[in-house]
C-alpha cells in the first residue's frame, strides 16, 4: 500500500513532464541566437528524465517520512512552475516571462532544499541536482532573451 503513494507522485511528475512534449522547442527555438555554451539538444531529455525521477522520489520521501504540509506545498508549487515554464517559453514564446517563472522556480527549489534538510535529508539531496540544472537553465533563458530581445 505504501507504494501507491509513490505511484501517485510518479504520475504527477509524468504529467508535469508531458508539458515538454506539448510545448516543444521547434523551429522558433532553433532560429534564436543562443550562447555558445548552450547544452546540446540531446542533453535536455536525458537530464530532465533523471531529474523527474529525483523529484518524484523527493516528494514521496516527504510524504512517507513526514507529510509536512509546507514541504508538500513547495513540492507541488515547483511542479506547477516547472510545467508553466514550457508553456510560457515555448508555447507563448515569452522569453522574459519564462525567465521570471524560472527565477521563482529556483527560489522554491532552494526553499525546499533548506526546509527539507533537517526533516528528510534525502529529499533535500535529491533536489540539489535539480537546483543546479535550473540555475543553468535560468542563465540560458536570460542569455537567450538578451540576445533576441
N, C-alpha and C positions, 0 to 999 in steps of 0.2 A: 504493500500500500504506500510505503514511503516513496517509491519510485514514480507514483502517479504525479506527485508534485514536481519531480524532475521533468517528466514528460510535459507538464504544463509550461514550465519555464522554457523548455526547448521549443515548444510550439510558439510561444510569444516571441522568442528570438527569431525563429524562422519567418514569422510574419513581418518582423522588422527588416530582416534581410531581404525579403521579397521586394521591398521598395527599390533595391538596387537593380532588380530585373524589370521593374515597371518604368523606372526613370533612368535610362541608360545614357552614358556619355554621348555616344553617336557622333555624327558629323560636326555638330556645333562645337563640342568639346575638342574634337580633333583639329578644328580650324583655329582654335585660340592660341595665342602666344603663351608658351609655358616656360618656366625656368629650366635651365639645363639639368638641374638636379631632380626633376620630376621622375618619380619611380616609373619603371616600365609598366605598361598596361596589364601584363600577366600577373604582376605582383599584387594588385588590388584584391582580386577574388581569393587569392591564396591567403593573404594576411587577414582579410575580413573573415574568412571561414574559420581560421584559428581563433580570432578574437571573439566571434559569436559563440563558439563553444565555451570559451572562458567566461563570457558574460552570462550565459545560461547557468553554468555551474556556480558562479558567484552569487547569483540571485537565489539559487536553490540552497546553497550553504547558509545564506542569511535566513531563509525561510525555515530550514530544518533545525538550525542551531539556536536561533534567537527569535526570529519573527519580528524584529524591530520595525515598527511602522515607519520611522524616519528613513531607515535604510531601504526598505521596500519601496517607499515613495521615490527616493532618489534613483533607485534601480529602474523603476518604471519611467521616471522623467527622462533619464538618459536614453532609454529606448525610444521614447517619443521624439526627442530631439534628434536622435540618430536617424530615424525614419524621415523626419521633416527635412533634414539636410538634402537628401537625394531629390526630394520633390522641389525644394527651393532652388537648389543649384542647377540640377539637370532638367527638371520638369519645367520650372518657371524661368530658368536662365537668369536668375537674380544673384549674381556673384557676391555683392556686398551683403545682402540679407543672409546668404549662405554663410558668410564669414561671421556675422552676428550670431547666427544659430550655433555654429561650431565653437565660438567662444563661450557661449552659455553651456554647451555640452561639456567643454573642457572643465569649466568650474564645477559642474555637477559631478563629473567623474572624480575630480580631485576631492570634493567633499565626501563622496562615497568612500574613497580610499582612506581618508583621515578618520572618518567616523566608524568605519568597519574594522579598522586595525585592532582596536582594543577588545572588540567583541568577537569577531570571526576573522582572524588574520589571513586565512587562506583566501577569503573573498577579496580582501584588500590587495593581496599579491596578484590575484587573477586580473584585477583592473589596472595594474601598473603598465603592462604592455599596451593596453587599450589607451591609456593616457599618453604614452609615448607616440603611438600611431596617430592619435587625434592631434597631438602637437604638430607633427609633420604635416598632417592634412590641413591644419589651420594656417600654417605658414604657406603651404602650397596654394590654398584658397586665396589668401591675401595677395600673394605674388601674382597669381593669375588675374585677379581683379585689377591690381595695379597696372599690369602690362596691357590690359584690354579695356580699361575704362575710357 
